[in-house]
Amino acid sequence: MGITLLQVNAFTEKHFSGNPAAVCVLKEPADESWMQKVAKEINLSETAFLYPQADGFNLRWFTPTVEVDLCGHAP
């Protein structure tokens, strides 16, 4: 499966600083256990999963161990 995976540094304008988070851009919703495994492998504080839905986009955040309701620094 080909996916777009980005690492962004929040709260900074300098490379290799700030607070890193991953953003995984999907074409459709993914299985929750798969998203959790991706977040665990990336091993950043949060990994955001973005995918389209009928009225816009959905965004879910996972730490390496659990899904969280809100992330303060991932897009």
HUPE-V38446 format. One record per residue. N is the residue number from 1. RES is the residue in one small letter. SS is DSSP state (alpha for helix, beta for strand, coil for the rest). PHI is phi in radians with two decimals (NA if undefined). NEAR is the number of other C-alpha atoms within 10 Angstrom. Layout:
n: (N & N)
res: (RES & RES)
ss: (SS & SS)
phi: (PHI & PHI)
near: (NEAR & NEAR)
This chain:
n: (1 & 2 & 3 & 4 & 5 & 6 & 7 & 8 & 9 & 10 & 11 & 12 & 13 & 14 & 15 & 16 & 17 & 18 & 19 & 20 & 21 & 22 & 23 & 24 & 25 & 26 & 27 & 28 & 29 & 30 & 31 & 32 & 33 & 34 & 35 & 36 & 37 & 38 & 39 & 40 & 41 & 42 & 43 & 44 & 45 & 46 & 47 & 48 & 49 & 50 & 51 & 52 & 53 & 54 & 55 & 56 & 57 & 58 & 59 & 60 & 61 & 62 & 63 & 64 & 65 & 66 & 67 & 68 & 69 & 70 & 71 & 72 & 73 & 74 & 75)
res: (m & g & i & t & l & l & q & v & n & a & f & t & e & k & h & f & s & g & n & p & a & a & v & c & v & l & k & e & p & a & d & e & s & w & m & q & k & v & a & k & e & i & n & l & s & e & t & a & f & l & y & p & q & a & d & g & f & n & l & r & w & f & t & p & t & v & e & v & d & l & c & g & h & a & p)
ss: (coil & coil & coil & beta & beta & beta & beta & beta & beta & beta & coil & coil & coil & coil & coil & coil & coil & coil & beta & beta & beta & beta & beta & beta & beta & beta & coil & coil & coil & coil & coil & alpha & alpha & alpha & alpha & alpha & alpha & alpha & alpha & alpha & alpha & alpha & coil & coil & coil & coil & beta & beta & beta & beta & beta & beta & beta & coil & coil & beta & beta & beta & beta & beta & beta & beta & coil & coil & coil & coil & beta & beta & coil & coil & coil & coil & coil & coil & coil)
phi: (NA & -1.54 & -2.32 & -1.68 & -2.24 & -2.07 & -2.03 & -2.03 & -1.93 & -1.45 & 1.15 & -2.75 & -2.02 & -1.86 & -1.12 & 1.05 & -2.52 & 1.38 & -2.05 & -1.31 & -2.55 & -1.74 & -2.25 & -1.90 & -1.66 & -1.96 & -1.48 & -2.74 & -1.00 & -2.05 & -1.09 & -1.00 & -1.18 & -1.15 & -1.06 & -1.11 & -1.14 & -1.08 & -1.05 & -1.14 & -1.20 & -1.18 & 1.09 & -1.72 & -1.06 & -2.51 & -2.20 & -1.68 & -2.04 & -1.99 & -2.61 & -1.27 & -2.45 & -0.95 & -1.86 & 2.57 & -2.38 & -2.01 & -2.35 & -2.18 & -2.09 & -2.28 & -1.52 & -1.09 & -2.11 & -2.59 & -1.43 & -2.07 & -1.29 & -2.64 & -2.17 & -1.41 & -2.27 & -1.39 & -0.98)
near: (2 & 6 & 9 & 9 & 14 & 12 & 15 & 19 & 17 & 16 & 11 & 12 & 9 & 9 & 8 & 10 & 12 & 14 & 15 & 18 & 23 & 23 & 21 & 20 & 16 & 15 & 12 & 12 & 15 & 12 & 8 & 12 & 9 & 10 & 22 & 19 & 15 & 17 & 26 & 18 & 10 & 16 & 15 & 16 & 19 & 28 & 31 & 27 & 23 & 20 & 17 & 14 & 11 & 6 & 6 & 7 & 10 & 13 & 16 & 20 & 25 & 25 & 22 & 18 & 13 & 12 & 17 & 13 & 9 & 13 & 16 & 7 & 16 & 20 & 15)
